[in-house]
Amino acid sequence: MDNAFIATTFDWDHRTPKPWQMYANKTFNKLRVPVRLSPAPGHMANVEARMNLFHLLEQVIAYGVPGDVVDLGCNAGDSSIVMQRVLKALAPDRQLHAFDSFEGLPEVSGSDRQDGVYAKGYMAAPLEVFRRKFDQLGLPHPHVHMGWFQDTVPQYLPERIAFALIDGDLYESTRQVLPAVYERMAPGAIGMIAVYYDEKVLPRRGLSGGYRSPGVKRACDEFFAGKPEDVRVLYANEYSNGYFRKR
Ligand SMILES: C[S@@+](CC[C@H](N)C(=O)[O-])C[C@H]1O[C@@H](n2cnc3c(N)ncnc32)[C@H](O)[C@@H]1O
Protein backbone atom coordinates (compact mmCIF):
# COMPACT_ATOMS: atom_id res chain seq x y z
CA MET A 1 0.00 0.00 0.00
CA ASP A 2 1.12 3.61 -0.37
CA ASN A 3 1.80 5.62 2.75
CA ALA A 4 1.20 9.17 1.52
CA PHE A 5 -1.81 9.25 3.87
CA ILE A 6 0.67 9.85 6.70
CA ALA A 7 1.38 13.29 5.26
CA THR A 8 -2.14 14.17 4.23
CA THR A 9 -4.09 12.84 7.23
CA PHE A 10 -1.92 14.70 9.68
CA ASP A 11 -1.28 17.78 7.57
CA TRP A 12 2.45 17.12 7.40
CA ASP A 13 2.67 17.54 3.69
CA HIS A 14 2.41 21.28 3.63
CA ARG A 15 1.13 23.61 6.35
CA THR A 16 0.06 26.89 4.78
CA PRO A 17 1.17 29.88 6.86
CA LYS A 18 -1.62 31.95 8.47
CA PRO A 19 -2.02 35.54 7.12
CA TRP A 20 -0.04 37.00 10.03
CA GLN A 21 2.70 34.43 9.44
CA MET A 22 2.80 35.31 5.72
CA TYR A 23 3.21 38.95 6.69
CA ALA A 24 5.98 38.08 9.14
CA ASN A 25 7.66 35.83 6.54
CA LYS A 26 7.70 38.68 3.99
CA THR A 27 9.32 40.92 6.57
CA PHE A 28 11.90 38.24 7.45
CA ASN A 29 12.58 37.87 3.75
CA LYS A 30 13.14 41.59 3.25
CA LEU A 31 15.46 41.68 6.23
CA ARG A 32 17.23 38.54 4.94
CA VAL A 33 16.47 36.70 8.17
CA PRO A 34 16.47 32.95 7.36
CA VAL A 35 13.24 32.17 9.23
CA ARG A 36 9.89 30.96 7.90
CA LEU A 37 6.80 30.62 10.09
CA SER A 38 4.06 28.03 9.56
CA PRO A 39 1.43 26.52 11.89
CA ALA A 40 2.74 24.01 14.42
CA PRO A 41 1.72 20.40 13.62
CA GLY A 42 0.30 19.69 17.11
CA HIS A 43 0.77 15.94 17.10
CA MET A 44 2.16 13.40 19.51
CA ALA A 45 4.86 12.35 17.07
CA ASN A 46 6.54 13.52 13.89
CA VAL A 47 6.49 12.22 10.36
CA GLU A 48 9.60 10.07 10.89
CA ALA A 49 7.98 8.32 13.85
CA ARG A 50 4.82 7.66 11.82
CA MET A 51 6.92 6.24 8.98
CA ASN A 52 8.65 3.92 11.43
CA LEU A 53 5.24 2.80 12.71
CA PHE A 54 3.96 2.22 9.18
CA HIS A 55 6.94 0.14 8.06
CA LEU A 56 7.21 -1.98 11.19
CA LEU A 57 3.52 -2.85 11.16
CA GLU A 58 3.51 -3.52 7.44
CA GLN A 59 6.49 -5.83 7.94
CA VAL A 60 4.77 -8.19 10.40
CA ILE A 61 1.78 -8.39 8.08
CA ALA A 62 3.95 -9.07 5.02
CA TYR A 63 5.73 -11.87 6.91
CA GLY A 64 2.44 -13.34 8.11
CA VAL A 65 3.23 -13.05 11.83
CA PRO A 66 0.05 -14.19 13.58
CA GLY A 67 -1.90 -12.05 16.02
CA ASP A 68 -3.68 -8.79 16.66
CA VAL A 69 -2.33 -5.29 17.04
CA VAL A 70 -2.24 -3.12 20.17
CA ASP A 71 -1.72 0.58 20.82
CA LEU A 72 -0.76 1.11 24.45
CA GLY A 73 -1.20 4.79 25.04
CA CYS A 74 -3.36 5.76 22.07
CA ASN A 75 -4.03 9.33 23.24
CA ALA A 76 -6.24 11.21 20.72
CA GLY A 77 -5.91 8.41 18.19
CA ASP A 78 -3.25 9.43 15.68
CA SER A 79 -1.09 6.32 16.12
CA SER A 80 -4.22 4.13 16.07
CA ILE A 81 -5.28 5.82 12.83
CA VAL A 82 -2.01 4.88 11.13
CA MET A 83 -2.34 1.31 12.39
CA GLN A 84 -6.01 0.97 11.46
CA ARG A 85 -5.37 2.25 7.95
CA VAL A 86 -2.67 -0.35 7.45
CA LEU A 87 -4.91 -3.10 8.83
CA LYS A 88 -7.90 -1.99 6.76
CA ALA A 89 -5.82 -2.14 3.57
CA LEU A 90 -3.70 -5.21 4.25
CA ALA A 91 -5.16 -7.31 7.04
CA PRO A 92 -8.82 -6.47 7.70
CA ASP A 93 -9.29 -9.61 9.80
CA ARG A 94 -6.80 -8.48 12.41
CA GLN A 95 -8.14 -6.52 15.36
CA LEU A 96 -6.73 -3.28 16.72
CA HIS A 97 -6.91 -2.73 20.49
CA ALA A 98 -6.35 0.80 21.79
CA PHE A 99 -5.61 1.43 25.46
CA ASP A 100 -5.54 4.74 27.32
CA SER A 101 -6.80 6.38 30.49
CA PHE A 102 -8.15 9.22 28.32
CA GLU A 103 -7.26 11.37 31.33
CA GLY A 104 -3.57 11.63 30.58
CA LEU A 105 -0.72 10.29 32.66
CA PRO A 106 -1.29 8.60 36.02
CA GLU A 107 0.09 9.85 39.34
CA VAL A 108 3.82 10.15 38.81
CA SER A 109 5.71 8.14 41.42
CA GLY A 110 9.10 6.63 42.30
CA SER A 111 11.83 7.06 39.74
CA ASP A 112 9.46 8.86 37.34
CA ARG A 113 9.06 11.57 39.95
CA GLN A 114 12.82 11.83 40.30
CA ASP A 115 13.11 12.34 36.53
CA GLY A 116 11.02 15.47 36.94
CA VAL A 117 9.71 15.32 33.37
CA TYR A 118 6.00 14.59 33.69
CA ALA A 119 3.00 15.28 35.94
CA LYS A 120 -0.38 13.60 36.48
CA GLY A 121 -2.93 14.40 33.78
CA TYR A 122 -0.30 15.48 31.29
CA MET A 123 -1.38 14.87 27.64
CA ALA A 124 -5.03 14.17 28.52
CA ALA A 125 -7.13 13.60 25.39
CA PRO A 126 -10.83 12.75 25.76
CA LEU A 127 -12.33 9.62 24.22
CA GLU A 128 -14.82 11.74 22.20
CA VAL A 129 -11.90 13.29 20.29
CA PHE A 130 -10.51 9.83 19.56
CA ARG A 131 -13.89 8.58 18.30
CA ARG A 132 -14.59 11.72 16.24
CA LYS A 133 -11.33 11.32 14.33
CA PHE A 134 -12.20 7.76 13.31
CA ASP A 135 -15.69 8.89 12.24
CA GLN A 136 -14.32 11.78 10.20
CA LEU A 137 -11.92 9.44 8.39
CA GLY A 138 -14.56 6.74 7.88
CA LEU A 139 -12.32 4.20 9.59
CA PRO A 140 -13.60 1.26 11.65
CA HIS A 141 -13.27 2.01 15.36
CA PRO A 142 -10.74 -0.15 17.20
CA HIS A 143 -11.58 -1.94 20.44
CA VAL A 144 -11.04 0.83 22.98
CA HIS A 145 -10.02 -0.06 26.55
CA MET A 146 -10.37 2.99 28.74
CA GLY A 147 -8.62 3.03 32.12
CA TRP A 148 -5.21 2.61 33.72
CA PHE A 149 -2.95 0.02 32.10
CA GLN A 150 -2.63 -1.89 35.36
CA ASP A 151 -6.40 -2.56 35.28
CA THR A 152 -7.13 -2.87 31.56
CA VAL A 153 -4.07 -4.70 30.23
CA PRO A 154 -4.45 -7.93 32.27
CA GLN A 155 -8.10 -8.15 31.21
CA TYR A 156 -8.22 -7.00 27.61
CA LEU A 157 -4.89 -7.68 25.97
CA PRO A 158 -5.49 -10.03 23.01
CA GLU A 159 -4.15 -13.56 23.36
CA ARG A 160 -1.81 -13.35 20.37
CA ILE A 161 0.00 -10.15 19.42
CA ALA A 162 1.73 -9.52 16.09
CA PHE A 163 2.52 -5.86 16.70
CA ALA A 164 2.48 -3.57 19.74
CA LEU A 165 3.12 0.15 20.02
CA ILE A 166 4.14 0.93 23.58
CA ASP A 167 3.79 4.65 24.17
CA GLY A 168 3.24 5.36 27.86
CA ASP A 169 6.11 7.85 28.36
CA LEU A 170 6.75 6.82 31.96
CA TYR A 171 8.97 4.14 33.51
CA GLU A 172 5.98 2.78 35.44
CA SER A 173 3.62 2.68 32.45
CA THR A 174 6.25 0.93 30.31
CA ARG A 175 7.21 -1.50 33.07
CA GLN A 176 3.57 -2.43 33.67
CA VAL A 177 2.80 -3.44 30.08
CA LEU A 178 6.02 -5.02 28.81
CA PRO A 179 5.77 -8.48 30.46
CA ALA A 180 2.17 -9.13 29.38
CA VAL A 181 2.75 -7.89 25.84
CA TYR A 182 6.01 -9.84 25.44
CA GLU A 183 4.44 -13.06 26.68
CA ARG A 184 1.68 -12.89 24.05
CA MET A 185 3.90 -11.90 21.14
CA ALA A 186 4.30 -14.53 18.43
CA PRO A 187 7.83 -15.27 17.14
CA GLY A 188 8.68 -12.50 14.67
CA ALA A 189 6.24 -10.06 16.28
CA ILE A 190 7.45 -6.50 16.71
CA GLY A 191 7.21 -4.19 19.70
CA MET A 192 7.74 -0.52 18.90
CA ILE A 193 8.65 1.74 21.79
CA ALA A 194 7.85 5.42 21.38
CA VAL A 195 10.15 8.11 22.76
CA TYR A 196 12.92 5.57 23.36
CA TYR A 197 15.97 7.74 23.61
CA ASP A 198 19.44 6.17 23.75
CA GLU A 199 22.13 8.77 23.94
CA LYS A 200 24.85 6.21 23.27
CA VAL A 201 23.37 5.61 19.83
CA LEU A 202 22.37 9.17 18.98
CA PRO A 203 23.38 11.91 21.41
CA ARG A 204 21.17 14.98 21.03
CA ARG A 205 22.26 18.04 22.93
CA GLY A 206 19.45 20.38 23.95
CA LEU A 207 16.69 17.79 23.64
CA SER A 208 14.02 18.66 26.22
CA GLY A 209 12.70 16.30 28.92
CA GLY A 210 9.60 14.94 27.19
CA TYR A 211 11.58 13.93 24.13
CA ARG A 212 14.05 12.12 26.34
CA SER A 213 11.40 10.37 28.49
CA PRO A 214 14.23 8.68 30.42
CA GLY A 215 11.97 6.22 32.24
CA VAL A 216 11.06 4.45 29.00
CA LYS A 217 14.58 3.22 28.27
CA ARG A 218 15.16 2.43 31.93
CA ALA A 219 12.12 0.12 31.97
CA CYS A 220 13.23 -1.53 28.71
CA ASP A 221 16.81 -2.04 29.94
CA GLU A 222 15.48 -3.72 33.06
CA PHE A 223 13.02 -5.91 31.21
CA PHE A 224 15.34 -7.06 28.41
CA ALA A 225 18.32 -7.84 30.65
CA GLY A 226 19.01 -11.55 30.07
CA LYS A 227 16.44 -11.86 27.25
CA PRO A 228 17.49 -12.83 23.72
CA GLU A 229 16.03 -9.66 22.20
CA ASP A 230 17.37 -6.16 22.53
CA VAL A 231 15.86 -2.80 21.72
CA ARG A 232 17.32 -1.08 18.67
CA VAL A 233 17.00 2.59 17.86
CA LEU A 234 15.15 3.98 14.86
CA TYR A 235 15.79 7.57 13.92
CA ALA A 236 12.80 9.84 14.35
CA ASN A 237 14.37 13.25 14.77
CA GLU A 238 13.26 14.66 18.15
CA TYR A 239 11.04 11.60 18.76
CA SER A 240 13.46 8.69 18.83
CA ASN A 241 11.90 5.22 18.52
CA GLY A 242 12.98 1.82 19.72
CA TYR A 243 11.84 -1.59 18.56
CA PHE A 244 12.47 -5.26 19.22
CA ARG A 245 11.52 -8.39 17.34
CA LYS A 246 10.39 -11.36 19.39
CA ARG A 247 12.52 -14.47 18.98
C1 LIG B 1 2.48 10.18 24.16
S1 LIG B 1 0.83 9.79 24.44
C2 LIG B 1 0.49 8.59 23.20
C3 LIG B 1 0.53 9.15 21.82
C4 LIG B 1 -0.04 8.25 20.75
N1 LIG B 1 0.46 6.88 20.83
C5 LIG B 1 0.31 8.81 19.39
O1 LIG B 1 1.39 8.45 18.88
O2 LIG B 1 -0.46 9.60 18.85
C6 LIG B 1 0.90 8.77 25.87
C7 LIG B 1 -0.48 8.30 26.32
O3 LIG B 1 -0.31 7.25 27.27
C8 LIG B 1 -1.35 7.33 28.21
N2 LIG B 1 -0.88 6.64 29.43
C9 LIG B 1 0.37 6.71 29.97
N3 LIG B 1 0.44 5.91 31.04
C10 LIG B 1 -0.77 5.32 31.18
C11 LIG B 1 -1.31 4.36 32.09
N4 LIG B 1 -0.57 3.86 33.09
N5 LIG B 1 -2.58 3.95 31.92
C12 LIG B 1 -3.34 4.45 30.90
N6 LIG B 1 -2.89 5.36 30.01
C13 LIG B 1 -1.61 5.78 30.14
C14 LIG B 1 -1.60 8.83 28.39
O4 LIG B 1 -2.92 9.07 28.79
C15 LIG B 1 -1.30 9.38 26.99
O5 LIG B 1 -2.48 9.59 26.26
The ligand as a MOL file (V3000), in Angstrom:
LIG
                    3D

  0  0  0     0  0            999 V3000
M  V30 BEGIN CTAB
M  V30 COUNTS 27 29 0 0 0
M  V30 BEGIN ATOM
M  V30 1 C 2.4810 10.1780 24.1610 0
M  V30 2 S 0.8340 9.7870 24.4420 0 CHG=1
M  V30 3 C 0.4860 8.5880 23.2050 0
M  V30 4 C 0.5330 9.1510 21.8170 0
M  V30 5 C -0.0390 8.2480 20.7470 0
M  V30 6 N 0.4650 6.8830 20.8290 0
M  V30 7 C 0.3090 8.8120 19.3910 0
M  V30 8 O 1.3900 8.4480 18.8780 0
M  V30 9 O -0.4620 9.6020 18.8530 0 CHG=-1
M  V30 10 C 0.9030 8.7730 25.8730 0
M  V30 11 C -0.4790 8.3010 26.3200 0
M  V30 12 O -0.3070 7.2550 27.2660 0
M  V30 13 C -1.3500 7.3340 28.2120 0
M  V30 14 N -0.8760 6.6420 29.4260 0
M  V30 15 C 0.3680 6.7080 29.9710 0
M  V30 16 N 0.4390 5.9100 31.0380 0
M  V30 17 C -0.7710 5.3220 31.1760 0
M  V30 18 C -1.3070 4.3610 32.0860 0
M  V30 19 N -0.5670 3.8640 33.0910 0
M  V30 20 N -2.5770 3.9550 31.9150 0
M  V30 21 C -3.3370 4.4520 30.9050 0
M  V30 22 N -2.8870 5.3580 30.0070 0
M  V30 23 C -1.6110 5.7790 30.1380 0
M  V30 24 C -1.5980 8.8300 28.3870 0
M  V30 25 O -2.9170 9.0670 28.7870 0
M  V30 26 C -1.3020 9.3800 26.9910 0
M  V30 27 O -2.4830 9.5890 26.2640 0
M  V30 END ATOM
M  V30 BEGIN BOND
M  V30 1 1 1 2
M  V30 2 1 2 3
M  V30 3 1 2 10
M  V30 4 1 3 4
M  V30 5 1 4 5
M  V30 6 1 5 6
M  V30 7 1 5 7
M  V30 8 2 7 8
M  V30 9 1 7 9
M  V30 10 1 10 11
M  V30 11 1 11 12
M  V30 12 1 11 26
M  V30 13 1 12 13
M  V30 14 1 13 14
M  V30 15 1 13 24
M  V30 16 1 14 15
M  V30 17 1 14 23
M  V30 18 2 15 16
M  V30 19 1 16 17
M  V30 20 1 17 18
M  V30 21 2 17 23
M  V30 22 1 18 19
M  V30 23 2 18 20
M  V30 24 1 20 21
M  V30 25 2 21 22
M  V30 26 1 22 23
M  V30 27 1 24 25
M  V30 28 1 24 26
M  V30 29 1 26 27
M  V30 END BOND
M  V30 END CTAB
M  END
